Amino acid sequence: MSSTPPMDADLREKIISDPAVLLDDQDIMRALVAANERSMGPNIVDLRGIAMERLEARLDRLEDTHRSVIAAAYENLAGTNQIHRAALRVLDATQFEAFLRDLAGDVADILRVDAMRLVLESAATDEEPAIARLNDVLTVVPRGFIETYVTRGRNLPVRQVTLRQIRPEDDRLYGDKADYVQSEACLTLDFGDGRMPGMLVMGSEDPHQFTPQHGTDLLAFFTGVFERAMRRWLD
């Protein structure tokens, strides 16, 4: 006759002293359930084992959802901090030219975009010395350009924030970076009654950085901050 060899005494003592270790180990529990099913024979349906499998599947789904929620929360917090830092940098400027140049420098770096430019509708032209000096961050366009650009000429309302994948057809806005931009954020600016509108464009080489599926609340907040800062300079 054959007999089952006795369990190692030390191992047995460890299990008895701390059984929770086994309960917390999914692989061990699965092995025990499988051994129990084999001992019952093929003609017996173990409803408890089936229920356990379903509970494990639900637990796995809950854990995946939990991880996704935590990841989304961290991403949202990081995005909020990013926008707040960019807004503070906008408000730091004490001279108008430095205020504009920061857009293509520190502000663009904080927001992790590859190109950033202020677009103003105006009767002036890029040839004027004050504008030409800032041509790496400022673009002057004729009346109606911004609405046409944002809506692509379609009869649509102009939203405050528009996110989309795009390949610029010319280099008017992005200059020598136009060939690399694959997604953009268009932030339309209202400078008050009697003033022509403006727009901030942010371009990215990453086609997935700005897409219509992304939320716009943080960029809408940044737009509001920038509008108020611009009104201060225009006054």
C-alpha positions in Angstrom: 0.0 0.0 0.0 1.0 3.5 -0.7 0.4 6.4 1.7 0.5 10.1 1.4 3.8 11.4 2.7 3.4 13.6 5.8 3.7 17.4 5.3 6.9 18.9 6.4 6.5 19.9 10.1 8.0 23.4 9.7 5.7 24.1 6.7 2.7 22.8 8.5 3.5 25.0 11.6 3.8 28.1 9.4 0.5 27.5 7.7 -1.3 26.9 11.0 0.3 30.0 12.6 -0.5 32.3 9.7 -3.2 30.8 7.3 -3.9 34.3 5.8 -0.7 33.9 3.8 -2.4 31.1 1.8 -5.7 32.9 1.4 -3.9 36.0 0.0 -2.0 33.9 -2.6 -4.2 33.4 -5.6 -2.0 30.8 -7.2 -2.0 28.6 -4.1 -5.8 29.0 -3.7 -6.3 28.0 -7.3 -4.1 24.9 -6.8 -6.1 23.9 -3.7 -9.4 24.3 -5.4 -8.2 22.3 -8.4 -7.0 19.5 -6.1 -10.3 19.5 -4.3 -12.2 19.1 -7.6 -10.0 16.2 -8.6 -10.6 14.5 -5.3 -14.4 14.8 -5.8 -14.3 13.0 -9.2 -15.5 14.1 -12.6 -19.2 13.6 -12.0 -19.6 16.3 -9.3 -20.1 19.9 -10.1 -18.4 22.1 -7.6 -20.7 25.2 -7.4 -18.4 26.8 -4.8 -15.4 26.5 -7.2 -17.5 28.1 -10.0 -18.6 30.9 -7.8 -15.0 31.4 -6.7 -13.8 31.7 -10.3 -16.5 34.3 -11.0 -15.6 36.3 -7.9 -11.9 36.2 -9.0 -12.9 37.5 -12.5 -14.9 40.3 -10.9 -12.0 41.1 -8.6 -9.6 41.3 -11.5 -12.0 43.7 -13.3 -12.3 45.8 -10.2 -8.6 46.0 -9.7 -8.1 47.0 -13.4 -10.8 49.7 -13.0 -9.1 50.9 -9.8 -5.8 51.2 -11.5 -7.3 53.1 -14.4 -9.1 55.6 -12.0 -5.9 56.2 -10.1 -3.9 56.7 -13.3 -6.5 59.1 -14.6 -6.5 61.1 -11.3 -2.7 61.4 -11.3 -2.8 62.5 -15.0 -5.4 65.1 -14.3 -3.5 66.4 -11.3 -0.3 66.6 -13.4 -2.2 68.5 -16.1 -3.7 70.9 -13.5 -0.3 71.7 -12.1 1.1 72.2 -15.6 -1.6 74.7 -16.5 -1.2 76.6 -13.2 2.6 76.9 -13.7 2.0 78.2 -17.2 -0.6 80.7 -16.0 1.7 82.0 -13.3 4.5 82.4 -15.9 2.2 84.5 -18.1 1.4 86.7 -15.1 5.1 87.1 -14.2 6.0 89.3 -17.2 6.7 93.0 -16.5 7.2 94.0 -20.1 5.0 93.3 -23.1 7.8 92.0 -25.4 9.0 89.7 -22.6 5.4 88.6 -22.1 5.1 87.6 -25.8 8.5 85.9 -26.0 7.8 83.8 -22.9 5.0 82.1 -25.0 7.5 80.5 -27.3 10.0 79.9 -24.5 9.1 79.1 -20.9 5.3 78.8 -21.4 5.7 76.4 -24.3 8.2 74.3 -22.4 5.9 74.1 -19.4 3.0 73.0 -21.5 5.3 70.6 -23.5 4.3 71.8 -26.9 6.7 72.1 -29.8 5.3 75.5 -31.1 3.2 78.3 -29.7 2.1 81.5 -31.4 -0.1 84.4 -30.8 -2.3 85.3 -33.8 -3.9 88.8 -33.9 -6.4 90.1 -36.5 -5.3 93.6 -37.4 -5.0 96.1 -40.2 -1.3 96.2 -39.6 1.1 93.9 -41.5 4.1 91.7 -40.6 6.3 94.3 -42.3 6.0 96.8 -39.5 9.2 96.9 -37.4 7.5 96.2 -34.0 5.7 93.2 -35.4 8.7 91.9 -37.5 10.8 91.9 -34.3 8.4 89.4 -32.8 7.7 87.3 -35.9 8.8 84.1 -34.1 5.9 84.3 -31.7 3.4 86.8 -33.2 1.5 86.6 -36.4 -0.8 89.3 -37.7 -3.7 88.3 -40.0 -6.6 90.0 -41.7 -10.1 90.3 -40.3 -12.0 87.0 -40.4 -8.9 84.8 -40.6 -9.3 83.2 -37.1 -12.9 82.1 -37.6 -12.1 80.6 -41.0 -9.0 78.9 -39.6 -10.7 77.4 -36.6 -13.8 76.2 -38.5 -11.9 75.4 -41.7 -14.3 77.5 -43.6 -17.4 75.6 -42.5 -20.6 77.2 -41.1 -19.9 76.2 -37.5 -19.8 78.1 -34.2 -16.3 79.1 -33.0 -15.5 77.3 -29.8 -13.2 78.8 -27.2 -10.9 75.7 -27.4 -10.5 73.5 -30.4 -8.3 70.4 -30.3 -7.6 68.5 -33.5 -5.1 66.5 -35.5 -3.8 68.5 -38.4 -1.0 68.9 -41.0 -0.6 72.7 -41.6 -1.1 73.6 -45.3 1.3 76.6 -45.0 3.8 78.0 -42.6 2.0 81.2 -41.7 1.4 80.2 -38.1 4.1 77.7 -37.3 7.0 79.0 -39.5 9.7 76.4 -40.0 8.0 74.0 -37.6 5.0 73.6 -39.8 6.3 70.4 -41.4 6.4 68.7 -38.0 3.1 69.8 -36.4 0.6 66.9 -36.4 -1.9 68.1 -33.8 -2.9 71.5 -32.4 -4.9 73.4 -29.8 -6.6 76.6 -31.0 -7.6 79.0 -28.1 -9.7 81.8 -29.3 -9.3 85.1 -27.5 -11.8 87.9 -26.8 -10.1 91.1 -25.9 -13.3 93.1 -25.2 -15.7 95.4 -27.0 -14.3 97.3 -29.9 -11.2 95.1 -30.3 -10.5 92.5 -32.9 -10.2 88.9 -31.8 -7.0 86.9 -31.3 -6.0 83.3 -31.0 -3.3 81.2 -29.3 -2.2 78.1 -31.3 -0.2 75.3 -29.8 1.3 72.8 -32.1 2.7 69.4 -31.3 4.7 66.8 -33.2 2.7 64.1 -31.3 -0.5 63.4 -33.3 -2.2 62.3 -30.1 -1.4 65.2 -27.8 -4.4 67.2 -29.0 -7.5 65.3 -30.2 -11.2 66.1 -30.0 -11.7 63.3 -27.4 -9.6 65.2 -24.8 -11.1 67.5 -22.2 -10.8 71.2 -22.6 -11.5 72.6 -19.1 -7.9 73.2 -18.2 -7.1 74.9 -21.5 -10.2 77.0 -21.2 -8.9 78.2 -17.8 -5.6 79.1 -19.3 -7.4 80.9 -22.2 -9.2 83.1 -19.6 -6.0 83.9 -17.8 -4.2 84.8 -21.0 -7.1 87.0 -22.2 -7.1 89.0 -19.0 -3.3 89.4 -19.2 -3.6 90.7 -22.8 -6.3 93.1 -21.9 -4.1 94.6 -19.2 -1.3 95.2 -21.8 -3.8 96.5 -24.4 -5.1 99.0 -21.9 
